[in-house]
């Protein structure tokens, strides 16, 4: 919730300025911003569940369904939440919420959970996906050819996804565009990454990179000489779980 919310003032600022201010400054500015106490993805799951229970299926629910996707809740997790709540809040309510979710999924602008600058692309092909924990997606912007060995690709990681330890014979450049993630070189502490960050990976240095536990993550990977590298062991769950 790092981005300031102004929905209250945008829609009700003229009619109910006090209510609008409390909505923007207290609810979203103070309560939702307490990320250390409760992660944004968890707040989203709680809010969507409460709105469904109260039969709030207007723009509020749609907005919070979109916000949940932005906060790292996966589509399948939302489907599972609605399915389970159907048994406790009522079957018709689930139908109504699923219709809202279906409209979001069909909206072309929401196909990419993090709205990446270069496009999410397709699921990583099996020959590379085997070296990732979790789902990753690649949009190849510049592929090596007979005349040039340059490579540029947008790589998107779902929350918790990371690649195995590996190396590049000629190094690699990473330009972070969306979400929150990690980069770590062998024997060094992990470095937290945010949009605008840049990583210059030296040649033959063993490293890994990927998403934070509660956030989608995307970066542009660039290689001026894309020679085949080497893959090592996965980043263990125990090692990864120590990262905030």
ABEGO torsion letter per residue (X at the ends): XABBBAAAAAAAAAABAAAAAAAAAAAAAAAAABAAABBAAAAAAAAAAAAAAAGBABAAAAAAAAAAAAAGBBAAAAAAAAAAAAAAAEAAAAAAAAAAAAAAAABAAAABAAGBAAEAEBBBBAAAAAABBEBBBBBBABBBBAABABBBBBBBBBBGBBBBBBBBAAEBBBBBABEBBBBBBBGBBBBBBBBGBBBBBBBGBBBBBEBBAABBBBBBBBBABBBBBBBBBBBBAAAAAABX
